[in-house]
Amino acid sequence: MNRIIAKSKMSMYLIVVGAGKIGENLIRLALERRCNVTLVDKNPAKCEEITKSYDVIAIQGDATQEKILEEANANEADGLITTLHEDAANLLIASLAKNLGIKKIASVISQSESKPMFIEKKVKPVDDPTILTAKLLYDAVCRPLIQEFMPLGEKAEIFRVKIDKNSRLVGRKLKEFTIFQKKALVVAVERDDRLIIPSGDSEIHAGDALTLITMRGQTDKIVGVLST
């Protein structure tokens, strides 16, 4: 028997699949933004825990079965986000949600190779944050000069690095370095409390924090130039 989901005209009705850390944080965020939320999870204990902590409906069941999504009134949903660890299960759930008329769908993905399949289905893929955390921890030890790092799609990377007083860049202009014309683009310079949008004539000072965009796989080479 289908549950009746009360939805005000001003709120969004969101189905969240998976009650792990990502799912629970997502529920909290959605409620803060006044969304109506239904959780779908196989674990009855987790469903009970979530309903005791948050004002949501929880349906205990396997979201890869269409009848479970129908029980969640998928035909009334504005969006669905699936947060399971298995890409195959997430893709199946997203496909079922599409068939049931949900237009806005996003999914966590664990393997980058899976991304094209989600994009083909017009599902927004988001990298598993545990993978991003692992990369950040690796950078903290193995690439200590990089303060922040993030991939941009499949072909580019953006990162932030602070210029040491011994760097060869100190006191020189960006246009003096061929690497900034062919391999990387400096998009911002932070100096004291100022944010500078640089040009080729911009001179770099010790202590500057540079934000750069480069092609994927070039970051370590760029950092090598900045640090010598």
Secondary structure, DSSP 8 states (H G I E B T S, - for coil): --------TTS-EEEEE--SHHHHHHHHHHHHTT-EEEEEES-HHHHHHHHHHSS-EEEES-TTSHHHHHHTTGGG-SEEEE--S-HHHHHHHHHHHHHTT--EEEEEES-GGGHHHHHHTT-EEEE-HHHHHHHHHHHHHH-TTEEEEEEETTTEEEEEEE--TT-TTBTSBGGG-THHHHTEEEEEEEETTEEE---TT-BB-TT-EEEEEEETT-HHHHHHHHH-
